[in-house]
Amino acid sequence: MMQTYKTGNSMDPGTMPPDFGSPADPLTEAVSFIRRHLRIMLLTFFVTIATALLYLVAAVPTFTATSKLVIDAKAPPIDAASASTMVESQIAIIKSEGLARVVIRKLGLAEDPEFGARSGGLRGMIKSIFQLVGLIKPETEFNVMRRALQSFDRKLSARRLGLTYIVEMTFDSVDPERAAKILNTVAETHIAAQMEAKFKSGLRDEQWVKDRMTELTGQASAAQKAVADYQAVDAGKAAKMQGDLRDLEANAETSAKAYDNFLRMLRYMEAQQQSSNIEAHLLIEASRPLDASSPKVVIVLGISLVGGVLFGIAIGFLRDLLGWGIRSAGDDATASSVVVLQQGEASVANQNHAPAALSPLRR
C-alpha cells in the first residue's frame, strides 16, 4: 500500500487564521492618496498662495499710533469700583462726540477722503454728475460731519491698562505721520477741555460766592447803621427801644459771621481751582509708527499655507467619494490589483488540482 501524503495547501480555508493588515498599510494608503491627487493638491495650494499675495499687494497698509494718559487723582478713591468708574469716565470723555468734533474741525478732517470726504477721482466725478442731474441729493455740512465722526470713532480706541490709572489710546490711519498727529491732538484737546471745564466751573462758583458776599456786606452795613441810628436818639426814646436795639445788634452780628464764612469759602474755592480732584496728564506722546499694523504678512501667509494644504486634502477626499480620483489617476494601482487577484485565483486552482494529481500514487 502506498503512503498517502498531504500537501500544505490542502488546509481547509475555513480553518485558516485571519489575515491581519500590515502596519505599513496606512502609510501606503496615504502615499497612494497623495499620488492620485498630487496635481489637484498642488494647484489648490498655489492658487491659495497667489490669492494671499494678491491681497497683500492690493490691501492698503494701516498704521497705528499709540499714546498713554495717566489719570491723577488728588483724592484717592475709596474702593476699586470707584477707581474703575473714574477711569472709565475719562475713557468715555476721550471717545465722546464733542471731543471728536473739536479735533475734526481743528485739523480739517471732514475734507479728507480718508474720513469720508468726496475724492477727486473717477468716483467723485461720477457722484458729482449724479448730483447735477438730480439722482443724488447734494452733500450737506451735516452729512459730511456725520461721516467724518463715524470714521473717526472707528479709528480711535481707548482702554484701561489693567488696574492702573493709565489709559492707552490708539489711532489708525493710512499715513503714519497723520496717525501720530491726530492722536496727539486728541490728547491735547482732552487735557485742555478738562482744564477749561474746571476753570469755568470755578468761575461760576466764585461768582456766586462773590454775589452772596456783596449781599451779606450790604445787610451787615445796614444792620450796623440801624444800630448807630438807634443809639443816636435821645435817652427817653432809646429806653423804649431797647428791645429793637438788641434785635438789630443780633442781626448785625449774624450778618458779620455769615460774611466771614463766605470769605473763607471763597479762599477755599480759589485754592481748589488751582488743584482739581481729577486731572489727566500725557504720559507718552504718540510718535510715528515704523511698521504697518495691518495687513499682517506673516499671519496672512501662514493661514494661506495651512488653508491651501487642508483645502487640497478636502478636495482629494471629495474626489475619492465621487469616484473621480480612481478613474483619473489609478492606472498603476489598478494594474497591481489585477495582478494580486490573478495570483489569488491561481493559488486556489492549485489547491483544487493537487488531490487529482496524487490519486495514481494511492493505488
MITI-488905 format. One record per residue (C-alpha): x, y, z; residue number from 1. Coordinates in steps of 0.25 Angstrom, whole numbers, plus 5000, padded with zeros to 4 digits. Each point is the difference from the previous one (the first is absolute). Layout:
<pts>
PT    u    v    w seq
PT    X    Y    Z NUM
...
</pts>
This chain:
<pts>
PT    u    v    w seq
PT 5000 5000 5000   1
PT 5005 5013 4996   2
PT 5001 5011 5011   3
PT 4991 5012 4997   4
PT 5007 5014 5002   5
PT 4992 5012 5002   6
PT 5005 5013 4996   7
PT 5000 5013 5008   8
PT 4991 5007 4990   9
PT 4989 4989 5004  10
PT 4996 5008 5012  11
PT 4985 5004 5002  12
PT 4998 5014 4996  13
PT 4991 5002 5011  14
PT 5010 4996 5011  15
PT 5011 5010 4994  16
PT 5004 5011 5010  17
PT 4994 5014 4997  18
PT 5009 5009 4991  19
PT 5004 5012 5009  20
PT 5004 5012 4992  21
PT 5015 5005 5000  22
PT 5003 5012 5009  23
PT 5005 5007 4987  24
PT 4986 4999 4994  25
PT 4996 5014 5005  26
PT 5013 5006 4995  27
PT 4998 4993 4986  28
PT 4986 5006 4999  29
PT 5005 5014 5003  30
PT 5011 4999 4990  31
PT 4990 4995 4990  32
PT 4990 5011 5003  33
PT 5011 5010 4998  34
PT 5004 4994 4987  35
PT 4986 5000 4995  36
PT 4996 5014 5004  37
PT 5014 5007 4999  38
PT 4997 5009 4988  39
PT 4987 5005 5006  40
PT 5006 5002 5014  41
PT 5012 5008 4994  42
PT 4990 5008 4991  43
PT 4992 5003 5013  44
PT 5012 5004 5008  45
PT 5006 5009 4989  46
PT 4986 5007 4998  47
PT 4999 5003 5015  48
PT 5014 5005 5001  49
PT 4997 5009 4988  50
PT 4987 5005 5006  51
PT 5007 5004 5013  52
PT 5011 5007 4992  53
PT 4990 5008 4992  54
PT 4993 5004 5013  55
PT 5013 5005 5006  56
PT 5004 5008 4987  57
PT 4986 5006 4999  58
PT 4997 5003 5015  59
PT 5002 5014 5004  60
PT 5010 4999 5012  61
PT 4995 5006 5013  62
PT 5009 5006 5011  63
PT 4996 5001 5014  64
PT 5006 5011 5009  65
PT 4999 4998 5016  66
PT 5001 5010 5011  67
PT 4997 4999 5015  68
PT 4993 5009 5010  69
PT 5001 4999 5015  70
PT 4988 5004 5009  71
PT 5005 5007 5012  72
PT 4990 5000 5012  73
PT 5003 5010 5010  74
PT 4990 4993 5010  75
PT 5002 4985 4999  76
PT 4987 4992 4997  77
PT 4994 4992 5012  78
PT 5000 4986 4993  79
PT 5003 4994 4986  80
PT 4986 5002 4995  81
PT 5002 5015 5002  82
PT 5014 5000 4993  83
PT 4994 4992 4988  84
PT 4989 5009 4999  85
PT 5009 5012 5000  86
PT 5009 4994 4989  87
PT 4988 4996 4991  88
PT 4994 5014 5001  89
PT 5013 5005 4994  90
PT 5000 4990 4989  91
PT 4985 5004 4997  92
PT 5005 5014 4999  93
PT 5011 4997 4991  94
PT 4990 4992 4991  95
PT 4990 5011 5000  96
PT 4994 5006 4988  97
PT 5003 5014 5006  98
PT 5015 4998 5000  99
PT 5000 4993 4987 100
PT 4993 5013 4994 101
PT 5010 5009 5005 102
PT 5012 4991 4995 103
PT 4993 4999 4986 104
PT 4998 5015 4999 105
PT 5014 5003 5005 106
PT 5007 4991 4990 107
PT 4989 5001 4988 108
PT 4998 4985 5000 109
PT 4986 5002 4994 110
PT 5006 5004 4987 111
PT 5010 4988 5000 112
PT 4996 4988 4991 113
PT 5005 4990 5011 114
PT 4988 5005 5008 115
PT 4989 4999 4990 116
PT 5002 5013 4992 117
PT 4998 5000 4985 118
PT 5012 4996 4993 119
PT 5005 5006 4987 120
PT 5001 4987 4992 121
PT 4990 4993 4991 122
PT 4991 4997 5011 123
PT 4999 5015 5004 124
PT 4997 5004 4986 125
PT 4989 4990 4998 126
PT 4994 5004 5013 127
PT 5001 5015 4996 128
PT 4993 4996 4987 129
PT 4989 4993 5007 130
PT 4998 5012 5009 131
PT 4998 5009 4988 132
PT 4990 4992 4994 133
PT 4992 4999 5013 134
PT 5002 4985 5002 135
PT 5008 5002 5013 136
PT 4997 5011 5010 137
PT 5011 5011 5002 138
PT 5009 4998 5012 139
PT 4997 5008 5012 140
PT 5009 5004 5011 141
PT 4993 4991 5010 142
PT 5002 4988 4991 143
PT 5015 5003 4998 144
PT 5002 5001 5015 145
PT 4992 4988 5004 146
PT 5008 4991 4990 147
PT 5013 5006 5006 148
PT 4995 4998 5014 149
PT 4997 4985 4997 150
PT 5014 4998 4993 151
PT 5007 5007 5012 152
PT 4993 4991 5010 153
PT 5004 4987 4993 154
PT 5014 5005 4999 155
PT 5001 5005 5015 156
PT 5001 4990 5011 157
PT 5003 5002 5015 158
PT 5001 4989 5011 159
PT 5005 4999 5014 160
PT 5013 4992 5003 161
PT 4997 4990 5010 162
PT 4996 5006 5014 163
PT 5009 5012 4998 164
PT 4996 5015 4998 165
PT 5006 5000 4986 166
PT 4992 5001 4987 167
PT 5006 4995 4987 168
PT 4995 5007 4988 169
PT 5002 4995 4985 170
PT 4996 5006 4987 171
PT 5000 4993 4986 172
PT 5004 5007 4987 173
PT 5006 4997 4987 174
PT 5010 5011 5003 175
PT 5009 4998 5011 176
PT 5003 5015 5002 177
PT 4985 5003 5000 178
PT 4997 4989 5010 179
PT 5010 5005 5010 180
PT 4996 5015 4998 181
PT 4985 4997 5002 182
PT 5002 4992 5013 183
PT 5009 5011 5006 184
PT 4989 5010 4996 185
PT 4990 4991 5007 186
PT 5008 4999 5013 187
PT 5003 5015 5000 188
PT 4985 5003 4997 189
PT 4996 4991 5012 190
PT 5009 5006 5010 191
PT 4997 5015 4995 192
PT 4985 4997 5001 193
PT 5001 4995 5014 194
PT 5008 5012 5004 195
PT 4990 5009 4994 196
PT 4988 4993 5006 197
PT 5007 5001 5014 198
PT 5003 5015 4998 199
PT 4986 5003 4995 200
PT 4994 4992 5012 201
PT 5009 5007 5010 202
PT 4996 5014 4994 203
PT 4985 4997 5001 204
PT 5002 4995 5015 205
PT 5009 5012 5003 206
PT 4990 5010 4994 207
PT 4988 4994 5008 208
PT 5008 5002 5012 209
PT 5004 5014 4997 210
PT 4986 5004 4997 211
PT 4996 4993 5013 212
PT 5011 5008 5008 213
PT 4995 5013 4994 214
PT 4986 4998 5004 215
PT 5005 4996 5014 216
PT 5009 5012 5001 217
PT 4988 5009 4997 218
PT 4992 4993 5010 219
PT 5011 5002 5011 220
PT 5002 5014 4996 221
PT 4985 5003 5001 222
PT 4999 4993 5013 223
PT 5012 5008 5006 224
PT 4994 5013 4995 225
PT 4987 4997 5006 226
PT 5007 4997 5014 227
PT 5007 5013 4999 228
PT 4987 5008 4997 229
PT 4993 4994 5012 230
PT 5012 5004 5009 231
PT 5000 5014 4995 232
PT 4986 5003 5004 233
PT 4997 5007 5014 234
PT 5000 4991 5012 235
PT 4985 5001 5002 236
PT 4997 4993 4987 237
PT 5012 4991 5001 238
PT 4994 4994 5013 239
PT 4988 4996 4993 240
PT 5007 4993 4988 241
PT 5010 4992 5008 242
PT 4993 4987 4994 243
PT 5001 5005 4986 244
PT 5015 5004 5002 245
PT 5003 4986 5005 246
PT 4994 4994 4988 247
PT 5008 5009 4991 248
PT 5013 4996 5007 249
PT 4997 4986 4998 250
PT 4997 5001 4985 251
PT 5013 5008 4998 252
PT 5008 4989 5007 253
PT 4993 4989 4992 254
PT 5003 5008 4987 255
PT 5014 5001 5004 256
PT 5002 4986 5003 257
PT 4994 4996 4987 258
PT 5009 5009 4993 259
PT 5012 4994 5007 260
PT 4995 4986 4996 261
PT 4998 5003 4985 262
PT 5014 5007 5000 263
PT 5007 4987 5005 264
PT 4992 4992 4989 265
PT 5005 5010 4989 266
PT 5014 4997 5004 267
PT 4998 4985 5001 268
PT 4994 5000 4986 269
PT 5011 5009 4994 270
PT 5010 4989 5006 271
PT 4991 4989 4994 272
PT 5001 5007 4986 273
PT 5015 4999 5000 274
PT 4999 4985 5003 275
PT 4989 4991 4995 276
PT 4996 4987 5006 277
PT 5002 4993 4986 278
PT 5010 5003 4990 279
PT 5005 4993 4987 280
PT 5015 5002 4996 281
PT 5007 4995 4987 282
PT 5009 4989 5005 283
PT 5005 4995 4986 284
PT 4998 5009 4988 285
PT 4997 4993 4987 286
PT 5011 4998 4990 287
PT 5000 4996 4985 288
PT 4998 4985 4999 289
PT 5011 4993 4992 290
PT 4992 4987 4996 291
PT 4986 4998 4995 292
PT 4991 4994 5009 293
PT 4992 4993 4989 294
PT 5000 4992 4992 295
PT 5009 4991 5008 296
PT 5008 4993 4989 297
PT 5005 4988 5009 298
PT 4986 4997 5005 299
PT 4994 5001 4986 300
PT 5010 4991 4993 301
PT 4999 4990 5012 302
PT 4985 4999 4998 303
PT 5002 4999 4985 304
PT 5010 4988 5001 305
PT 4992 4992 5010 306
PT 4987 5003 4993 307
PT 5005 4996 4987 308
PT 5005 4987 5005 309
PT 4987 4997 5007 310
PT 4992 5004 4988 311
PT 5008 4991 4991 312
PT 4998 4988 5009 313
PT 4985 5003 5001 314
PT 4999 5001 4985 315
PT 5007 4986 4999 316
PT 4991 4994 5010 317
PT 4988 5005 4992 318
PT 5005 4995 4987 319
PT 5002 4986 5006 320
PT 4986 5000 5006 321
PT 4995 5004 4986 322
PT 5009 4990 4993 323
PT 5007 5010 4992 324
PT 5014 4998 5005 325
PT 5000 4985 4998 326
PT 4996 5001 4985 327
PT 5010 5011 4997 328
PT 5013 4996 5007 329
PT 4999 4986 5004 330
PT 5006 4992 4988 331
PT 5012 4995 5008 332
PT 4991 4997 5012 333
PT 4990 4992 4991 334
PT 5011 4992 4994 335
PT 5005 4996 5013 336
PT 4986 4996 5005 337
PT 4998 4991 4987 338
PT 5014 4993 5003 339
PT 4996 4997 5014 340
PT 4987 4995 4996 341
PT 5006 4991 4989 342
PT 5010 4994 5010 343
PT 4989 4997 5010 344
PT 4992 4993 4990 345
PT 5012 4991 4995 346
PT 5002 4996 5015 347
PT 4986 4996 5002 348
PT 5001 4992 4987 349
PT 5013 4993 5004 350
PT 4993 4996 5013 351
PT 4988 4993 4993 352
PT 5009 4992 4990 353
PT 5010 4995 5010 354
PT 4992 4988 5004 355
PT 4997 4996 4986 356
PT 5015 4999 4997 357
PT 5003 4991 5011 358
PT 4989 4990 4998 359
PT 5008 4990 4991 360
PT 5010 4999 5012 361
PT 4990 4996 5010 362
PT 4996 4987 4991 363
</pts>
